[in-house]
Amino acid sequence: MSDNNKNNFMNESSAHVSNINRVLKNIKLDVMVNFIHSDAAGIIVVTNKVAASLDLQSISLLYLQENTNNPINSNIVENILKDNHIFNNIMLASKPCVIKVSPKSDIVIVWICYNLSLYIK
């Protein structure tokens, strides 16, 4: 992520915290984001605790699908996960949440919440 994109994201960090917490509350997790911090390694999301039975992953992706002008959305992310053999034993706890970093950014952050009990054998 470029410094410009990181700065744009951090300028709206309180709105991102609110959006992430709303999603976490909607999927009935006790985990809440306390704050978002930026350092040389990237953007760090600090939570109040780690979910016991669910795991939450975040990844950064380009906003537009490769070789198209179509934006990434939760259905596309879900289909990619279903089509990938690595995720055969994972059950999503909710639809992936896709948040654009900023209005002018070409990057989205995708939050994926999945059930660990199906993941760990």
Backbone torsions as a table, in degrees:
resi	resn	phi	psi	omega
1	MET	NA	132.0	-179.6
2	SER	-70.2	158.7	178.4
3	ASP	-59.6	-37.1	179.0
4	ASN	-63.6	-45.7	178.2
5	ASN	-64.6	-40.1	179.2
6	LYS	-62.9	-43.7	179.1
7	ASN	-64.3	-42.0	177.4
8	ASN	-61.3	-42.8	178.9
9	PHE	-63.2	-45.8	-177.4
10	MET	-67.3	-30.3	176.9
11	ASN	-63.0	-26.9	179.5
12	GLU	-108.5	20.8	-173.1
13	SER	-60.2	-35.7	179.6
14	SER	-65.4	-36.5	176.2
15	ALA	-67.9	-38.6	177.9
16	HIS	-65.0	-40.4	177.3
17	VAL	-59.7	-45.2	179.3
18	SER	-62.4	-44.4	179.9
19	ASN	-64.9	-44.3	179.6
20	ILE	-63.8	-44.5	179.8
21	ASN	-63.8	-35.3	177.0
22	ARG	-63.4	-43.6	178.5
23	VAL	-63.8	-44.6	179.7
24	LEU	-62.2	-38.8	177.8
25	LYS	-67.7	-40.3	179.9
26	ASN	-63.1	-32.0	178.5
27	ILE	-94.1	12.1	171.7
28	LYS	62.2	41.8	174.0
29	LEU	-96.3	147.7	175.0
30	ASP	-83.9	-5.2	-179.5
31	VAL	-79.0	134.9	177.1
32	MET	-132.2	146.6	176.7
33	VAL	-81.5	127.0	176.9
34	ASN	-83.8	-48.3	178.5
35	PHE	-163.9	167.6	176.5
36	ILE	-116.7	133.4	-176.6
37	HIS	-124.2	147.9	178.6
38	SER	-121.0	134.8	172.8
39	ASP	-143.3	-170.5	-176.3
40	ALA	-61.6	-28.5	-179.0
41	ALA	-76.7	-23.5	-179.0
42	GLY	143.5	-151.7	-179.8
43	ILE	-101.6	131.5	-178.0
44	ILE	-116.6	128.1	176.7
45	VAL	-102.7	117.9	-177.2
46	VAL	-99.5	125.5	-178.9
47	THR	-110.9	166.2	-179.3
48	ASN	-75.1	-26.2	177.5
49	LYS	-166.9	172.9	178.0
50	VAL	-97.4	136.1	178.6
51	ALA	-63.8	137.8	-177.1
52	ALA	-75.5	-49.7	-174.1
53	SER	-105.3	-7.3	179.8
54	LEU	-123.9	153.1	176.1
55	ASP	-120.6	143.0	-178.6
56	LEU	-117.6	124.2	179.7
57	GLN	-118.3	145.4	173.1
58	SER	-126.1	141.6	177.8
59	ILE	-137.7	152.9	175.8
60	SER	-104.2	134.9	179.4
61	LEU	-134.3	161.4	171.8
62	LEU	-69.1	143.2	-176.9
63	TYR	-63.1	-41.9	-179.1
64	LEU	-97.0	142.1	175.7
65	GLN	-63.5	150.2	-178.4
66	GLU	-59.2	132.8	178.0
67	ASN	62.4	22.6	177.0
68	THR	-140.5	175.8	171.6
69	ASN	-109.6	17.9	-179.1
70	ASN	-89.8	128.6	179.3
71	PRO	-73.3	153.0	174.6
72	ILE	-69.0	138.3	173.3
73	ASN	-137.3	175.8	-174.5
74	SER	-63.4	-34.4	179.1
75	ASN	-65.1	-39.4	179.2
76	ILE	-65.7	-45.2	179.3
77	VAL	-61.7	-44.0	179.7
78	GLU	-61.1	-42.9	178.6
79	ASN	-65.2	-39.1	177.2
80	ILE	-61.8	-43.7	179.0
81	LEU	-63.6	-42.7	-179.5
82	LYS	-65.7	-33.9	-177.9
83	ASP	-80.9	-11.2	-176.9
84	ASN	-96.3	124.5	-176.4
85	HIS	-62.4	-21.4	179.1
86	ILE	-63.0	-29.4	-175.1
87	PHE	-100.8	19.4	-178.2
88	ASN	-58.2	-37.4	-175.0
89	ASN	-99.0	15.0	-178.8
90	ILE	-106.9	132.1	175.8
91	MET	-109.4	122.2	178.6
92	LEU	-68.3	135.7	177.7
93	ALA	-82.2	-20.2	177.8
94	SER	-160.9	171.5	176.0
95	LYS	-65.8	144.2	175.2
96	PRO	-58.7	142.3	178.8
97	CYS	-102.8	122.9	-178.4
98	VAL	-109.8	119.5	-178.5
99	ILE	-122.9	122.8	176.4
100	LYS	-72.7	135.2	-175.0
101	VAL	-59.0	-45.9	175.5
102	SER	-157.7	162.4	-177.3
103	PRO	-55.4	-33.5	-177.5
104	LYS	-96.7	0.2	-175.9
105	SER	-78.8	155.9	175.3
106	ASP	-106.5	18.4	-177.0
107	ILE	-125.5	142.6	172.8
108	VAL	-120.4	154.9	171.6
109	ILE	-108.7	131.5	-180.0
110	VAL	-112.1	125.6	176.7
111	TRP	-102.5	126.0	-180.0
112	ILE	-123.7	124.0	178.6
113	CYS	-112.0	123.1	-178.0
114	TYR	-134.2	160.9	-177.4
115	ASN	-83.4	117.9	-178.8
116	LEU	-69.7	-30.6	-176.8
117	SER	-61.9	-27.9	176.4
118	LEU	-86.0	-20.2	-176.9
119	TYR	-82.8	-40.3	-177.9
120	ILE	-91.9	123.4	-179.9
121	LYS	-102.1	NA	NA
